[in-house]
Each structure stands twice: as structure tokens, then as C-alpha cells.
Amino acid sequence: MRRPLLLIALAGLALRLAFLALEPATSLAGDEHTWTTWGTEVLPSAEVAFSPLRFRLIFYPPAYPYFLGVAYTLLGSLTAAKACQAFMSVALVPAVGLLGFRVFGRAPGLAAAGAVAFYPEIIWFSVHFWSETLFMVFLWWSFERLAAADGERAWAAMSAGLLWGLAILTRETPLYFTPAAALWLAWRRGGAGARRGAAFLLVAALTIAPWTLRNWAVYRAFVPVSTSGALNLWQGNARLTRQEVYDEYAAVHGRIAKYEYARRKGIEAVRDRQPAWILEKLRGEMPLFWEADSLPLVHIKRGAYGDVPAWAGAVAAIVVLVPYVVVLGLFVRGVAASPFGRAPVLLLLFLAYYNAIHVATHGFARYRLPAMPVVFLFAAWGATWRRLADRRALGAGRRLLALALALVLAASVTPSLTTDWAEPSFRAPEEPGPD
């Protein structure tokens, strides 16, 4: 795998650097303002000087602001920091390729690596200021190490725990899946699996613990990583507009008081919507999570590229959305033909978990990107499995599974495709909501 993976990674790096050099002039949009302010102004300032005790951050996890701050301070410009991100993004290629090799074999591993290297949305993110690039590298190298640890490599469990903890310190979403990953490692005959699961869990906890202790030292409150999850829960379930939630949240004084208030209001909102809550959320959030859209296109609509001609917006939509729809189709085929061993089940469980937490809060095309390597891996298996052309190779149960999955995804993707086709618009929204 080494030589072909290296060649694929180098091709992916060339594309990222070319996009960095040739991308049309663009302004910051959404949370990019927040990330760059923290990284280039707050952290390097004399008042903070990169000290976690003087850095008044608690709404978001700390890893990406520190990554951006260090890159900007050492390299001297945001363009250089983007180049650093481009190199970081390429590290995702061997992670997914090796994971695919361990789970499905050589050809699917290389196909999945190619998907990561050439997927337009990942290339776009690599030179924009969002935490996804750093988060995905930590997360998927952790999954690769988990697969290695399951193959009788005990030391890999500790490195998986370290990377998993770093992923949580970049975006908190994997935190609640940590026990499931540890149990997956432990669920083997004999004591070796239990020891590996415990090692993974312990190292992950120790990686997160310093920031949890920092939160206690600075705010005198138990906040494992950040406070944004409470607001997301409330915002995604309240029968209020997004702006009304933000206004009510802003009226509460104190960061911990805001956190506790949002958590309480979020739980109340979920309780008040029972018993139909889950059905309402599935109907409302699945089309948003799987929609035929992406942040590069949202960037155009927000006006970050200025006035974009309709034809240019249409070309951008084709470049971004056609690979997405194709990969989804191959994903359905790959799941139908999956061997459903230990590793494939773990990947599907993580995808289901990641989907579920955004159904419980709120869906958005950007939020699915960190879980897309699961889709790439099964799509690669579906594209390379030689017996797939023979329908008799799949039993009735597998064909029924494929049909059900295809219907769910089609029901989720079709509304956005229909809207874009009927009303193609690449103008900035009049009143973009807070990000």
C-alpha cells in the first residue's frame, strides 16, 4: 500500500496547493471570522500569550484555535496558515486508505484514499478556516489505529486513544461515542480485548482531562470540553426561530449560566415535543443533514466570492454535488455487499451515531463531512467487489436492505435537489443567520 498511497496523497496535495493558488478572491464568512480572530489576534496577544488560563474560550473546543494560532504566529500570514492546512488535509488520505485496507482489502482501501484525495468538498475545506480539516485527520487516524489495535496490536489502542482525545478537543461530537469504541475493542474472547479497550478509554480520558481541569480552574464548573452542545440542543428543538433563541440566550449573563440555561431549555424542549419528537426530527433534520448542498456553495450564496455569474454557480454546484450523489449510490451498493465483520459494523454504528446526534440537534450539509469517510469506504467496497454485478450473489435480505437504505437517502436528498433545480440561486441570502 505504501507506494500507491504516497502517489495518491501527492496528487491530493498538488490539487490542494493548486486550489489555494488559483481560488478566486474570497472573504471570510460565518465562523471563519471567529476562528481567525482567536488564532491571529487573541491567542498571540500579550494579554493571552497562548496561556489556556488566560484564554477565555469555553463555547468551542480549543484545538483548532491553537492550531491556527501557532501556524499563523510561526508562518506569519493567513495564506501560509492555509498552506499548512493543505498539508494537514493530505494526512487524511493514508488514514482512510489504510483503514480501508484493514477493513475491506487493498483495492477498496486505495479507492477510498482516492475519494479523500480528490473529493471537491474536502479540497475546499483544506484552504478555508473551519475546524473540519484538523478534526477529520485526528478522528480517522484514530479509527485506523482502532482497527490496528483490534488486530492484536495493543500499543495501537493507546495511540488511538490519544488521537481520539485530540479529535474531541477539536470538535466535541465523538465524546459520547467513546464508550462504544472502547466496548468494541473489549468485546473479544480472553483478556486482551478488555485490556486494549481499557487502554484506549484511559488514554482518551487523560488527553481530554487537562482541558476539563482548565475549565474548572477558570470557570469553577464541570464542563468536559465546551458549552456549545447545550445551545445546539436547545436551538434544534425549540419552537422558536433561530434568532429568537440567540436573543434569549444572549440575555443570560455569564458563560456558565448561559450553558446551564441552554441545557435546561433544550431538555425541556425535547420533553415538550414528546411523543412525536423523534418522528418530527427525522422528517425535519434528515433532509438537512443529507441535503444536496455543501459549504462551498453556501459560501457562494453568502456573497463571499462577490457577484458570481449564474453559469459559474451552476458549474460549482455540478463539481461539488455530482461526486456526492455518485458516492451515495455506491455506498448503498457497498452496504448491501458488506461482509459485516467487526470493523464494518463499528463504522456503520459511528455513521448512525453521527447522524443521530444531528437529528437530535439540527442537520446541515457541513456537519456530515466528518462522517463521509464511512461513506467513501463502503462506496469503495461497492465499486470494487467483483461479484456485485451478479445479483444472485446478494440474498433477498441484502437486496431489501439496499432498497430501504436507498429510499431513506433518496427521501433525504431529493427535496434539496428539487429546490435547486426549480430555483437555482447563487446570491447571498438577505439575512444570513448567525453561524
N, C-alpha and C positions, 0 to 999 in steps of 0.2 A: 504493500500500500504506500510505501514512503515516496517513491519517485512520482507516481501519478498524482498523489495528494499534493506534493510540492508544486507540481506543474499547474494543477487546478488553483491552488492558493495564489501562485504568482500571477496567473491570469486574472483572478479576482482582484488582486492588489492593483494591477495595471488598470483595470476598469474603474476602481475607486479613485485612484490618483488622476485618471483622465477626467472623470466626472468632477472632481474637485477643481481641476484647471479650467474646464470648459462650461461648467454650470452657469447659466445666466445670472446676472446680479440679482441678489435676493436680500430682503430684510428679515430680521428676526420676527418670529410670530409665536403666539401662545406662550408656553412656559419657557421657551428659549430665552426670553428676557430675564426670567428668574434665575435660570442656571448660569447664564453668563454674568449676571450681577454678582452672584455669590462667588463664582470662580475667579473673576477678574478684578472685582472691587472689594468685596467684603473679606474673603479669606486672606489675600495678600496684604491687607491694610495693616498699618502699625498697631491699630487697636486690637485686632484679632490675631494676626501673625500665625495663622493656621492652628491656633490653640482650640481644641474641642470644647474647652471650658469657657472660652470667650466667644465662641461661635454660636449665636442664638438660633440654631436650627433645630427644629423638632417636628415640623409639619411633614417634611420629607426625610428619607434616609440620607446618610452622609456621603456615601462612596462616590457618587458622580460629581458633586461639587468639589470634593477633594481631588479627584482625578483631573477635572478641568482646571482647577486652580493650580495644581502642580505643573500640568502641561503648559499652561499659559505663562506661569512665572519662569519656567526653565527655558521655554522656546521664544517667548517674547511677543507672540501675536496670536489672534484667534485663528488665522489661516494655518499657522503651524500646528495649533492645537487640533484643527480639523484633520491635518495630515496624520497626526498621532492617532486620532480615532480611526482613520482609514486603515492603518497598520493593525490596530487593535481588532477591528472588524474582521480582518482576514483570519485571525486566530480562531474564529468560529468555524471556518472551513474544515480544518483537520479534526476538530472536536466532533462535528456531526458525521464526518466521513468515517472516523474510527469507531464511533458509536454504531453507525450503520453496519460496519464490518463485523463488529461483535454480535450484533443482533440478527442481521439478515445475510451477511456474507460480503464478498469483495465487490461484485458488480453493483448491488444496491448501495453499498457504502460510498462508492465513487460517484454514483448518480446523485445521491443526497448531497455529497460535498459540492458537486457541480451546481445543484439547485441553490445552495447557500451562496456560492461564489458569484452567480450570475443573476440572482433574483433582484429585479429592479428596486423594489422597496427597501431591501437591506442595503443596497448600494447607496440609495438616497440618504438613509438614516446615518450611514457611516460618516458623512460630512456635514451633519446638522446637529444642533445641540439639544439632544434628547438622551435620556438615560438608557434607552433600549440597547444601544451598541455594547456598552460595558456590561449591562445586565445579562445579555444573551451569552456573551463569552464565558462569564463565570458560571451561569446556570448549566450550559450544555457541556462544558468541560467537567462539571460536577457529575452530570449524568453519565458521561463517558467513563469517569472514574468509578461510579457506582457499578456499571456493567463489568469493569475490570475487577472490582472487589468481589463481585458475585462469582467470578471465575477463579476463585481460590487465591486471590492476591490481597492479603489482609492489609498491607500498607496502603493500598489504593483507597480503602474505606476512610482513612484519616485525611488523605488529600481531597477526597470527595466531600468530607465534612467541612474542610477549610473553604473550598470553593463554594459550597452551598451557603455557608455563612456569609461570604463576601457577596453572593448574589442577593441575599436577603438585605444586606446593608446597602444595596443599590436600589432594589425595589422589594417591598415587604411581602409581595404576593406569595412567594413559596413558603413562607413561615409556617403556615398551617398544614402544609403537605409534608413537613419534616418528619413527624412521627410515622407517616405512611411509608416514606422512603426507608426509614430505619427498620420498620417491621418487614418490609420487602427483603432487605438484606438478611434479617434474622430468621426469616421463615425457611429454614433448611434443616435437614436432619443433622443431629450432632451439635456440638457446642460452638463450632467455628462460625456458623452464621450468626449466632447470638452475639459473639464477641465482635464480629465485624459491624453488626447493626449498632451495638453499644458504642463502638469507637467512632462511627460516623456521627451519631447523635451527640456524643460528648464534645467532639471537636467543633461541630457546628454551633453548639451552645456556647463553647468557650470563645468562638470567633465573634459571636454577637454580644456576649456579656460585657465587654468593655464599654460599648456604646450604651447599653442598658444602664450600667452603673453611672455613666456620664449623665444620662437623663435624670437619674435620681439625684446626683450631686448638684446639677444645675437647677432642676425644676421641682425637686422633692416629690416626685411622683413615679410610679412604676409604669413606664412606657417602654416595652421591649425594643422597639425600633423607632416608630414615628406615629404621628397622630392623624395622618390623612385618611386612614381607613374608616374612621368613625364618620367623617364628613361624607365620604363616598357612600357609606351605608345609608345615611340619612338622605342625601341628595337623590340616591337611586330609588328610594321607596316612599318619599314624602309626596303627598298630593298637592304640592306647591310647585311653582315654576323654579327653575334653577336659580334665577336671580333672587327670588323671594327667600330661598334657603340661604343664599350667600348673605343677604341683608340681615336676616335673623341671626346668622352665625357671627357676623361682624359686630353685632350689638352686644355680644357677650364679652366681658373683659377678662383677659388672662388666657394664655395659651392652653394651660391645663384645664381651666374652666371651660374653654371652647370645646376641647376634646371630650370632656365628660358630658357636656350638654349635647353635643352631636351624637355621641354614642347612645345616650338615653333616648333622644328623639328618634334615632334610627331604629332602635329596638321597638319603640312604641309604634312607629310607622309600619313595621313588619307585622306586629301583633294586630294592629287595627285592620289590616288588609286580609286577615285570615277569614275563611279557609281557602279562598280562591287566590291567595297571594302567588303561589308558585305557578299557577296556570297563567295569571296575568303577566308575571315576569317573563316566563318563557315566550309568550306571544310578543311581548314588547321588546325584550333585550336580545333574543337570538338573531333577529334580522339586523340589529345594530352591530352585534359582535362579528357576524359573518358577512356583513354587507359588502357589496362590490364597490369599495371605496378604499382610500388609504390616505395617510397624512401628506404625502407629496401632492395629491390632488386637493386636499383641504388647504394646503399651503397656497396653491394657485387661487382657490376660491377666496381666501382671506386677503388676496391682493399683495402677498409677499413678493411676487415676481413683477408687480406692476400690472399694467394692462396687457393681458395675454390674448392674442387673436384666437377666435373660436377654433380654427383649424389646429393651432398649436395645442390648445387644451384637449382637443379630441385625440391627437396623436399621443399626448401624455397619458390619457386615460387608457388607450389601447395598449401602450407599452407596459403600464402597471397592472391592468386588470386581466388581460388575456392570459399571462402566466399564472395568475391566481386561480382563474376558473379551470385552466387545464390541470393544474396541480390538485385541485379539489376532486376533479374527476378521477385522476389516477389514485388519489387517496382512497376513494371508495373501493376501487378495484383491489388496492393493496390490503385494506382491512378484510375484505371478503376472502382473500387468499392467504391471510396471515397464519403462521404456524401457532400463534397464541401461546408461546412459551413464556417463561418468566419475564424476560425483558420487554417483549411486545406488550404484555399486559400492564407492566409498570408505565410504559409510555402512554398507553391509552387511558389509564387511570389518571395520569397527570393532565392529559388534554381535557378529560371530563371534569377534573377538579378546576382547572384554569377557566374553562367555560362556565362552570357553576358559580364561581365567585363573582364573575362579571354579570351573570344573570341575577345574582342576589343583590348586586350593587347597580352598575349600569354598563351597558355594552358600548363599544366604539371600535372602529376598524383598527385603530392604533394598538388597542390592548391585546389583540390576538397575535401580534407579530412575535412576541417571545415564545409562544407555543407552536409557531409554524414549523420548526424543525421536526416535530412529531408528524405533521402532515407530509413534509418532504420525505421522511424516512419510509413511511408506508406507501407514498406515491412512487418512490424509487423501487420498492419491492413489487408494487403492482406493475411497473413498467418493465421490469427485468425478469419476472417469473415466467419461465418458458412454457409452463403448462397452462397459463392463463387463457390462451386462445382456445383451449379445449374446454368447452362449457361443462363437459362431463366430469372434469377434474374438481369442480365445485359441487358439493351436495346441495340439496334443496334448502337446508338451513343456512348455508353460506349465501346462497343467492337471495334468500329472504332478508338476511342481514344487510346485504349490499343495497337491496331495494329500499329498505327502511332508512338507511343512512343517506342514500341519495335523495329521498323525499324530504328528509329533515333539512339537509343542506340546500336543496332547491327552494324549499319554502322560505329559508332564511336569506338566500342570495337574490331571489327573483324580484322582491319589491324594490330594492335599490337599482337593479339593472333596468327595471321597467321605468322607474322615475328618471334615471339618467338618459334613457333613450327618448322618453317623451319630452323632457325639458332639460336638454343639455345646457348647463350654465357653468361658466368658469369665471364668474365675477365674485368679488369679495362680498360676503354677507353684510347686510346693512348694520346689524347689531350683533357682532360675534360675542357669544357669552364668555365669561371668564373660564380659563382653561384649568 
